[in-house]
Amino acid sequence: MLREIRELVSYHSKSTIRFAEHDVHNVFEKTLRDLRNVGFVNLEGKRVLDLGCGQRFPFALQCSANGARVTALDINYIQPDFLPLAFYRTIKHNGLKRAAKSVARRMFWDDRYYQALETSAGNSLQLHKSKIKFVVSDPAQSEYPLPAESFGLIVSNAVLEHVQDVPQFAANIARLLDAGGYFYAIIHNFYSLSGGHNLEWAFPDESPSPNVPPWDHLRENRFPAWTYLNRLKPAEYKDAFSKYLRILRFDGVGIQHDPGALEGERWLTPEISAELEAYPRDLLLTRSWRMICQRLN
């Protein structure tokens, strides 16, 4: 527990402004860039689901500010209530540990984060909170509590790697999309240097960990992740979604969501390469997978 607290404090203290800039320039802007390339023109008037929106829901805010009708869904309590009420409801829905972490983040880092987010976006994004429909989902449910064919766009950023039943997730996406609707996902690759979700390796090429061995999660796993990771490989994701949707694009992207960028090459020494010889080199060096799908009927 002490290790987790120490890692979270260091992570947020050092990177809050960076998170905000990333959420605007890499997540939001590059998602729209990629979608335009496959025929999704603009957000104005579109019904958008931010699936796994996170407790700060930056993508939902930016979509709403650009004229979309937005629903933000997460398995954690996300409604931006007055802090004591949010604390109580988060305890009730997600437990004391999650509630304590959420309160600490809101008290110490969220104001700074939202200021940086609005500066990066050039928009008073928090004014759009009231326009968003927030939905808290029970992870035990097989379907999300939303009507079928409700959305023209569903976006999921760094969520799929945490999903236990990916085929069921894909079926849900197909159910929720309207005809011609798009699904866009960034999937953090478990087999990458940062994919073990150890916060000390969050930025491998800029801030390598002095404490945790590279690819520890594929080797001795002495510093396990605090969250569930499904460990799926690209072919398994593609197989799950191709049963329900047409896959328009599936490729590797780097930390800034640019195609082809690799991560951690200097740490993949000959000794570690030999130890991890069961894994292809591109699997070990690709940070994330970008997937764009479309429902055709």
N, C-alpha and C positions, 0 to 999 in steps of 0.2 A: 504493500500500500504506500509506504514512504517513497519507494522508487517511482511509482506512478505519479504521485503528487509532484515530486521533484522534476520529473520529465515534463509534465503538463505546464508547470510554472515557467520553466525555461523555454518551452516551445512557444507559448503565448507571449511571453515578455519580449522575446527576440523577434517575433515574426508577425505581429498583429497587422502592421501597416502593409507588410509584404502580402499577407493573405488577402487584404482588401484590394490591392492593385491586381493581384492574380485573378481574383473573382470577377473583376471588370474586364481586364485586357486579354486574359488567356481563356477564362471559362466562358463568359458571356459573349464577348466580341468574336472570338474564334468559333464558337458554336454557331452563331448566326452566319459567319463567313462560310463555314462548311455546309450549312443547310441551304444557303443560296446556291451553292454549286450543284446541288441535287434537285433544285426546283422550288424550295420553300422561300418565298420572296420576302415577306415581312411579317411582323407580329401584330400589326394593327387589326383589332377585332377578332384575333384568333383565340381559340380556347386552348390554354396551355396548362399542362400538369407538370409541376416541379416535383418529381418523385424521389423522396429521400432528400428533402430540401435543406435539412440541417436546421439548427436552432437560430441561425442568423438569416436564413433563407435569402441570400443575396441575388440568386438568379431569379427568383420569383419577384423580388422588388424591381429589378431591372426590366423584366418583361412587362410588369404592370405599368411602369413609367413609360414604356413604349407602346401603350395602347392595347395590350393583350388582356383577356379575361382569364385570370390566373387562379389556379388551385394549388396549394402547397401542402404536400403530404409527407408525414414522417412517422416512424414508430415511437419517437420520443415526443413528449409534450412540447409543442412549439408555439402555442398561442401567446402573443406578446402582452401578457397580462401585467398588472401592477405586481411588483416583485414578491411581496408576501403571498399573494394568491397564486402566482406562478410556482413558487416554492412548494406550497401545499399540493397543488395539482400535479406537479412533477413527481413528488414523493408518491402520491396515490397511483400514478400511472407507470412510473419507471423506477421507483425506489429511492431511498435516501442518498445513496452514493451518486446517482445521476443528478439528483436535485442539488446536492452540495456543489458538484462540479459546475452545474449551470449557473447557480447563484454567484459563485466565484468569478466565472467568466463575465457575467453581466456587470458585476460590481467593479472589476478591475480592468477589463479590456474592451468591453463592447462599445463604450462611447468613442474610444479612440478608433476602433475598427470602423464604425459607421461614418465617422468624420472622414476617414481616409477613403472609404468606399464612395461617398458622395463627391469628394474632390476628384477621384479618378473618373467617375462617371459623368461629372459636370451636371449633376441633377440632384434635387432634394428628394432622394429616394424614400426616406422614412415617411414622407407625406402620403405614400402609396400603400402603407401597411393596411389601412382600413378597407382598401379595395380587394384585398386578397382573401380568398376563402381558405381557411386552415382546417386540415383534416388530420386527426391522430388515428393511426391504424393499429390494430391489435396484431402483433406478429404471428399469433396463433391462428388467425383467420386465413383461409385458403384464397380468398379474393379480397381486393381492396374495396372499401365501402363507398363505391362510386358507380353511377349508372353506366351501362355499356354505350359505346360509340359517343363518348362525351368530349373527346379532345382531338384537335388537329395536330397537336405536337405534344409529345411526352419527352422530357429530358431527365436524365439520371446521371449525375456526376459523382464518381467514386462511391458507388453504392453496390453494384452488382457483385463485387468481390466478397461482400458480406452476406449475400443471399444464400440460404441453405438449399432451397429448391428452385434452381434456375429454370428448368422447364415449366414449372408452375408460374414463375414470374413472367416468362415469355408469353404464356397463355393469357395472363392478366393484361399484359400490354396490348395484345391483339384484341382482346375484348373491349378495352377502353378506347382504342383509336377509332376514329370514324374512317370511312372509305377514303383512301388517298392520304391518310394521316401519317406522320413521321415519328419515329422513335430515334433519339440521339443519346448515346451513352459514352462516357469515358470510364474505362475499367482499369483500376490500378492492378498491374500485373504482379501476382504473388511472387513470381520467380525473379523479379528484378531486385536490385540492391535495396531499394526502399520498400519493396512489396511486403516485407514481413511486418510492416507497420510499427517498427521500433522508431520512436520519435527522434532518437539520436542520429538516424540515417534518413531523416526527412529530406535533406538537401545534400545528397552524397558528394557532388562535385564542388560544393562550396564549403560545407561544414561537415567533414567526415568525423565519425565518432572516434574518440580516443579510448573508449571503454568497451564497445561492442564490436566483435569481429565482423568483417564484411560477410554478407550472406549467412549470418548466424542462424537464421530461420531454416536454411537448407542444410546446415551442417550440424552443430551440436545443439542448437536451439536453447542456449543457456539463458536467453533474454526473450521469452515468448511474448507474443502480442497480447494486448489487453482486450482485444475484440475478436469475434469469430471471423475466420477467413476460409473460403471454400476451396481454395487451391486449384481451381479449374484452369485448364490450358485453353489457348485460342480455339482449337477445333471443337472443344466441348461447348463453349459459348455459341459458336456459329451453328453447331448442330441443333442446339436448343431453340434458337430463334428462327432458323430456316424452316422449321416445321410450321410456323405461323405467319412469318413475314418475309418479304423480299429483302435480302441484305444488299444494300447499295454500296456500302464501303465497310471494310474491316482492315485496319492497319495499325501500325505502331506509332505512338507519338511520345515526345519528350515531356519534361516538366512544364514547359510553356505551351504544351498542346500543339507543337509543330511536328508534322510527319517526318519520320526518319531519324529524329534526334535520339541519340543513345545516352545512357546513364551509367557512370561508374566504370568506364573502361580501364582506368589506371589501377583500379582495385582488383581487377580480374587477373591476378598474377598467374604465372605458369603453375605454381603449386596449387592455387585455388581452382584453376581450370581443370587440373588433373583430378582433384577431389570431387569436382562437380561435373565430371565428364558425361554423366547421364543426361545432362541438360544442354540443349543446343545453345551456342553462344548468343544468338539474337534473342533467345528467350531470357537469358540472364541479363541482357543489356537494354532491353526495351522497358521503359518505365510503365507505360499504359497502353491500352488498346482503345482505339476509336471505332465505334460501330454506329452506322446509320442504317436504319431499316424503314420500310414503308409497307403499309397495309394497302393492298390493291383491290380488295372487294369488300 
